[in-house]
Amino acid sequence: MTKKPGFFGRFYIAFILFFLYAPIFVLIVFSFNSTRSRSVWSGFSLDWYRQLFSNSAILDAFYTTIAIALLSAIIATAAGTFAAVGFHHTRRKFRTPLMQVNNIPMMNADIVTGVSLCLLFVALGSALRFRLGFGTLLIAHITFNIPYVILCIMPKLRQLDRNLVDAACDLGCTWMQAFRKVILPEIRPGIINGLIIAFTLSIDDFVISYFTAGGNVMTLPMQIFAMTRRRVSPEINALSSILFMSVLTLLIILNVREIKHEDKMKKRADNLKEVN
């Protein structure tokens, strides 16, 4: 039986959370400030949000970020789903080293992955005559998203009753029909979670994008970095606030879905116990 944290434990946790999130809330508050001041509140205004949405450079970076995030999340989810099913049906002595290789992009520092992919693309580009740009950026995002998708789906596959697949095959289903009608419905929560996580990571990425995008493509994190190098504008506060709230919304949706799925599985298990 675990003990609940005492007063000092709760105070320590509250202090850490305050230390981490207080700057973000200050940034959000001053994104509505009527002046450029970052320390003196002068009144409520939406002017910085209006200027943000009239800035062509920021809008272009936004469209690029959304396109990259959607495409990479969809492709990585499709590839990660089939890879996870393949890993699940592989013998344990082969699955363990394969999973270790799959975890390498997550254990590596982003700068290691970014530099490695940059060198690979430059080497291939000199041979195949292509440059860094939208395509290389998309491939890089797919590369670091696939391992997260696999990790989201593998637990759902382990929970899957193998007898259901065998029964479907005995009743005349081909393997693809069993995959589509039996396996996919059971692992759908993991697929959706992987899709949302991949989309969130893609929107948030800066380091890998910086090394693989080239000079003609800009994502929102890269655009924010470029803006802060010149001078900190209140438009950055507005843009950062929108990004933070978007990612926070996606994470809330992800956790709510997971809680609902766990409650559903628990009710199903309770119903089976009552029947037996």
N, C-alpha and C positions, 0 to 999 in steps of 0.2 A: 504494500500500500504506500503510495507516494505521499509525501508531506507537502502541504501548501506552503508557499514562500511566506516568510514572516514580514514584519513591517519594513525592515531594512532591505530585504530582497525585493519587495514591491517598489520601494523608493528607488532602488538602483535601476530596476527595469524602466520605471517611469522617467528617470533622469536620462538614461541612454536614448529612449524614444524621443524625448524632448530635444536632446542634443542633435539627433539625426534629422528630425523633421521641422524644427523651428525655422531654420533658414529657408526651407521650401515654402512654409506658410508666409514668411515675411516677403519672399519673392512674389507670391500670389497676391498678397495685399497691395504691394507697391506697383503691381501691374495695372491697378486701377487708380493710381495717383495722377492728379491733373498736371503735375510738373515733372521735370526730369530728376528731381531729388530722390535719392535712395535712402534717405534717413529722416526727412521731414514730410509728414502727411499734409497735403495742401487741398485735398478735396477729391471727391469721387468723380471719375471720368472714364469713358470708353475710347478716348482718342487714340491711345496706343494700339488698341485692337483694330481700330479703323485703319490706322497707318500700316499695321501689320498686313492686313488683307488687301492693301493697295500696293504692296511692295512686290514687284514682279520677280525679283530674285528669290525671295522667300517662297512665293507661290510655286515657282518652277521646282525648287528643292522639295517642297511639300508633295507635288505631284510625282516626282521621281521616287521619293521615299515610300509613298503609298503603293506605287506600281511595283517597286522592288519587294516590299513587304508582302503584298498579296501573292505575287508570282512565286516568290521563294517559299512562302508558307504552304501554298497549295502543292507545289512540286515536291518539297521536302516531306510533306505529310504523306503524299502518295508513295514516294520512294521509301520512306521510313516505315510505312505500314507493311509493305511487302518484305522489307528487310527484317522487321520484327517477327513476322510469321516464319520467315526462313530460319532465323536464329532459334526460334522456339522449337522448331522441328529438327534442329541439328543435334547430334549427340553431344552430351555434356562436355566431353574432353575436347571437342572442337569449338563448342559454343563459348566456353570460358575465355580462350584467347581472342576470339572474334569480338566479344563484348569489351575486352580490355582495349583492343584497337579502336572500337567505336567510342570509347571514353576519352581517347587521347585529345580530340579537339576541345573537350570541356575542361580537361585538366591543364592544358597548355594556356599560357598567358595569351591574351588577344594579340599582343604585338608579335609574338612568335608565329601565330597562325597568319596574321596579316602579312608579315615580311615573307614568310614561306610561299604563300599564294602569289604575292607580288613577283617574287623571283621566278616562280613557275610560269606565270603568265607572260613575263618578259621573255623568258627563254622560248616558250612556245610561239610568242608573237613574232620573234625574229625569224623563226623557221616557217611559220604559217602566214606571216605578214598580216597580223591584226594588232590593234592597239588596246590599251586599257580603256575601258568605258562601261557602258550599261551592261553589256554581256558578261564581262569579267566580274563586275560587281554582283550581278545576279548569281553567277556560279559560286562566288565566295559565300554569299548569304545562304544558299542551299547547302553548301558544305558544312557550315557550322550549325545549321538548324536540324539536319537529319539526326544526329545523335540524341538531341533532346526529344524528338518525336519518338524515336525507338524506346527511350526510357519511359515515356508516358504510356506506351502501348504494351510493353512487356508484362507489367503486373496484371493487366486485364487478360492477357493470354494465359498467364499462370492460373488465373481464377476460372478459366473456361473449362467446362467438363468435356473431356475428350470423347466421352461416350456419345455426346450429341452429334459430333462430326461423323463418328463411325456409324451411327444410326441413319444419318442422312445419306451416307454413301451406300449403306445396305438397302435403302429404299429406292435407289436408282439415281441419286444425284452424282454428277461428276464432281471432281475436286473443286472446280471453279464455282459450280452451283452451290456446293456446301460452303465455300468461302463467302459467297455473296449472301446466302440466305441464313447461314448459321453463325459463322465466325464474325462477320462484319457487324450484325446487330449487337452481339455481345461485347465487342471491343469498341463500339462507337463512342462511348464517353472518353476513352483514352485517345481516340483519334481527334476528337474535338478539342480536348485539352492540349494535345500536341500542336494542333493548328493554331490555337490562340497563343500558346507560348512561343511558337516560331514567329508568328506575326509580331508579337511584342518585342522579342529579341531583335528582330530585323529593324524595327522602327528605332530602337534604342542604340543600335550599334554605331560606333564612331571609328575605333581604331582599325578594324579590318576594312571598313569602307574607305578609310583614308588612304590605305596602301593599295587598294584594288580598283578604285574608281577612275583613276586617271585625272587629267586636268580639265575635262569637258563636262563631267557629271558631278553634281553636288546633291548630297542628301541633307536633311534638316540638321542633324547633329554637326555635320561639316560646315553648313551655313552659319550655325550659331557660333562655332569656333572661329570662323572667318570674321564674323561681326565683332566678337569680343577682342580680337587682335587689334582692331582699329580703336574702338571706344565702346563702352558698355551703354547701349541704348535701352530705354524702357521697352522698346519693341521686343527685346530679348526676354524681358520679364513676362510679357504677354505670351510669346511663343513657348517659353518653358512651362508656363502655367497650363497651356493647352495640352502640351505633350504629357505633363505629369498627370493631369486629370484623365486623359485618354488611356494611358497605361494603367492607372489606378482602376478605372472602370472595367478594363479587360480582366485584370486580376480578380476583382470582385466577382465578375461573371464566372470566371474559372472556378473560384472557391465555392460559390453557391451551387454550381453544377455538380461539383464533386461531393458536397454535403448531401444534395438531393439524391445523387446516385447511391451513396452509401446507405442512406435511409431506405431507399427502394430495395437494395440488396438485403438489408437487415430484415425488412418486412417479408421479403420472399423466403428467406431462411426460416423465419418464425412460422410462416404458413406451412412450409414443408414439414417442420417439426410437429405441428398440430395434426397434419394429415397422417404422418407416420405414427 
